[in-house]
Amino acid sequence: MGVGRRMKKQGPPEPLSEEHFAKLKRKAGLPVDDVPTEAPNKKKRKTATEQTSKANGAGAKNAAPKSNGKSNGVKAVPAPNQNGKNNKSKAKKVAPLPESDEELSDGLGEGFSGSEPDVDEFSDLDDEEMGGLGDDFLGSDDSVFDSDAEDQRERKAMFSEDEDESDAEEKLTAANIVGLSNKLDRQRAQEEAEAQAELEEAALQTNIERPHILDDEEEDDLALKTKALLAPDLQLLRTRITDTIRVLDDFANAAEEGRSRAEYTTQLLKDICAYYGYSEYLAEKLMNLFPPREAFAFFEANETARPVVIRTNTLRTHRRDLAQALINRGVTLEPVGKWSKVGLQIFESNVPLGATPEYLAGHYILQAASSFLPVMALSPQEGERVLDMASAPGGKTTHMAAMMKNTGCIFANDPSKSRAKGLIGNIHRLGCRNVIVCNYDAREFPRVIGGFDRVLLDAPCSGTGVIAKDPSVKTNKDEKDFMVLPHTQKQLLLAAIDSVNHASKTGGYLVYSTCSVTVEENEQVVQYALNKRPNVKLVSTELPFGKEGFTSYMGKKFDPSLRLTRRYYPHTYNVDGFFVAKFQKVGPTPANLVKDKPAQGASASRAEEEEVIDKTPIAADDKIPGQDDDFGGFDDEEDEKYMERAKRNAMRKRGLDPKALKKPAANGSAEKSEAKSETKGEAKEKNEEKSKSKTATKSEGKTKSKKKT
Ligand SMILES: C[S@@+](CC[C@H](N)C(=O)[O-])C[C@H]1O[C@@H](n2cnc3c(N)ncnc32)[C@H](O)[C@@H]1O
């Protein structure tokens, strides 16, 4: 059996019940240590003391020499990636756990990433090719995996939609329990070993009141040059990093006399760069996000791959059935956490997860847990029109399709044709039938089409949240990237806002996300949008975990509502670094407010950027059936109600608010007046009836003239 390489629990830690696992072990006929009985329905999170005492028991026993050579009580110094490769490749040799179906650095759009995505080669299979697995296939594999009715009932409880985990865990098969409990034991033992090593380190350090960390100023140039030519001593570097952090934590008592905080910070930065192989520019940017100790934890977490997670495709199967099918194939897994009903964390597998029959039949997709979050925040509803502006390779599009139960319509856009192939493959493999793929630079929206109930902008970004997946980010991002990317993100976000139908009955929401942790790509982009579009506001993401976004950063102040945004870090939640902001569009874009602002001497491109392009809803080519047409119209009194209904339907289809029909339309259709209020602002509406038609875009004009000809 392959050895799992990603043992740490995914997402916010779940309380583990000792008694519960003891029960499971007994069931499986395994030896069990004495475990105190817990009150029913009260799962206790273990305290540090409990954990320490446990270290001398089973946990410690299991921590004895491991396959990787680590031994209990000795803190292993992870070998950093000096050459941009992380330990992932080593781990791959021992476990066939694949990367996500989303490409390695899916935050790096074409043109921003050096590497092309791993396009899913199996993703071209559609329903029919897979033997016509349709909706009626759901749950049909029960019989295959369960001859025992009782067992089947139990399995359903384990992965029931209600997720009664406490009962449910009992329903794991014996094979899976053995694997899982062993993994948990080993994981716990490793944590104990690390804690012990930290203690020893701290004990040593208390003997050195004020460690000598900083180089002497007199140190001659030659010594420095010689040093620079030698490979860094990693052990020494690491020790100096921890010493420096200790000094910075308690500067008044631990710093050497005459040394400033800045000197220590500079030393720490240099050491971090040397130890982990970052460019100084990026390391500084990332270090500035955290206090020194937390920054260290962040850099450390970037050296370890995140857990392998799969998302159940609920268009094809149920999570409990998928879990059982994979368990039967020798996969050790468990639900990703209570926060998701579709995620499964894979602990180990002796089959390639990207080639199982269940995978080929579209029962799941390999997807990082953090990628669930923007979709959960957007929460698309059945029957809605949704735009996924930057969608390849489709992890989030297919998630949305499943949430919408294949109803409504999703426009999945990506300007990269090669990536769009992966997107199309996934759409087919996962059986999504409500998706239209398009291929625009998303800044062209809503000129292409607008009036969406919800929009997802999972923006192209620097990928600083996924360094564990793509260590090349450590050195290949420079100042220019952090100017160009935020600029593009800002433009995309304005286009996204303008594509939302504020009058949507069910929606009117937009989610902006990146897999980057820098403020330039997140809070600053959101703040820019709030400044430029006063018709949007931030709302709660309703996500069950995540840190608040910054409301101030390095002297910059952001709107207090930025605290509604959510940040995710590898070291806090064991997920990829991510950022999620949810907006609600509360009205049409007031043209005058936006146009007032261009700074003097603004360049042409800037002026273009300021141009109001809110064309939600689109109306120019909405020729209402029956009006001015060649069939004489439908203006008979008896046809009135049919006309009204047709108008309403036509408007709804385009994301327009049919209520606008109730407004008295002085000399034109209600639809026209609605369109005008969106494009020009309601204040100017009455005075600009004539000029309105001229403001319609050329494309619309062309459409019209084509229709007439
Ligand atoms: C973070 S990835 C998207 C991942 C995708 N949402 C998923 O869940 O599978 C960013 C995407 O943005 C696309 N992109 C880059 N520039 C773009 C632009 N100007 N307009 C729209 N998409 C763009 C890239 O091709 C890339 O596929």
The ligand as an SDF file (V2000), in Angstrom:
LIG
                    3D

 27 29  0  0  0  0  0  0  0  0999 V2000
   -7.0960   30.9930  -11.3800 C   0  0  0  0  0  0  0  0  0  0  0  0
   -7.1990   30.4630  -13.0140 S   0  0  0  0  0  0  0  0  0  0  0  0
   -8.8730   29.9810  -13.0910 C   0  0  0  0  0  0  0  0  0  0  0  0
   -9.1620   28.6640  -12.4520 C   0  0  0  0  0  0  0  0  0  0  0  0
  -10.5830   28.2520  -12.6370 C   0  0  0  0  0  0  0  0  0  0  0  0
  -11.4910   29.2390  -12.1000 N   0  0  0  0  0  0  0  0  0  0  0  0
  -10.8780   26.9280  -12.0040 C   0  0  0  0  0  0  0  0  0  0  0  0
  -11.4610   26.8790  -10.9260 O   0  0  0  0  0  0  0  0  0  0  0  0
  -10.5470   25.8960  -12.5750 O   0  0  0  0  0  0  0  0  0  0  0  0
   -7.1740   31.9770  -13.8630 C   0  0  0  0  0  0  0  0  0  0  0  0
   -7.6130   31.8970  -15.2720 C   0  0  0  0  0  0  0  0  0  0  0  0
   -7.6860   33.2240  -15.7690 O   0  0  0  0  0  0  0  0  0  0  0  0
   -7.4800   33.1630  -17.1440 C   0  0  0  0  0  0  0  0  0  0  0  0
   -7.2160   34.5370  -17.6140 N   0  0  0  0  0  0  0  0  0  0  0  0
   -6.0550   35.1920  -17.7660 C   0  0  0  0  0  0  0  0  0  0  0  0
   -6.2710   36.4240  -18.2520 N   0  0  0  0  0  0  0  0  0  0  0  0
   -7.6100   36.5550  -18.3880 C   0  0  0  0  0  0  0  0  0  0  0  0
   -8.4580   37.5830  -18.8710 C   0  0  0  0  0  0  0  0  0  0  0  0
   -7.9780   38.7500  -19.2800 N   0  0  0  0  0  0  0  0  0  0  0  0
   -9.7870   37.3560  -18.9000 N   0  0  0  0  0  0  0  0  0  0  0  0
  -10.2860   36.1920  -18.4700 C   0  0  0  0  0  0  0  0  0  0  0  0
   -9.5370   35.1890  -18.0040 N   0  0  0  0  0  0  0  0  0  0  0  0
   -8.2170   35.3610  -17.9670 C   0  0  0  0  0  0  0  0  0  0  0  0
   -6.3490   32.1830  -17.2970 C   0  0  0  0  0  0  0  0  0  0  0  0
   -6.3310   31.6300  -18.5950 O   0  0  0  0  0  0  0  0  0  0  0  0
   -6.6790   31.1660  -16.2130 C   0  0  0  0  0  0  0  0  0  0  0  0
   -7.3190   30.0580  -16.7450 O   0  0  0  0  0  0  0  0  0  0  0  0
  1  2  1  0
  2  3  1  0
  2 10  1  0
  3  4  1  0
  4  5  1  0
  5  6  1  0
  5  7  1  0
  7  8  2  0
  7  9  1  0
 10 11  1  0
 11 12  1  0
 11 26  1  0
 12 13  1  0
 13 14  1  0
 13 24  1  0
 14 15  1  0
 14 23  1  0
 15 16  2  0
 16 17  1  0
 17 18  1  0
 17 23  2  0
 18 19  1  0
 18 20  2  0
 20 21  1  0
 21 22  2  0
 22 23  1  0
 24 25  1  0
 24 26  1  0
 26 27  1  0
M  CHG  2   2   1   9  -1
M  END
$$$$
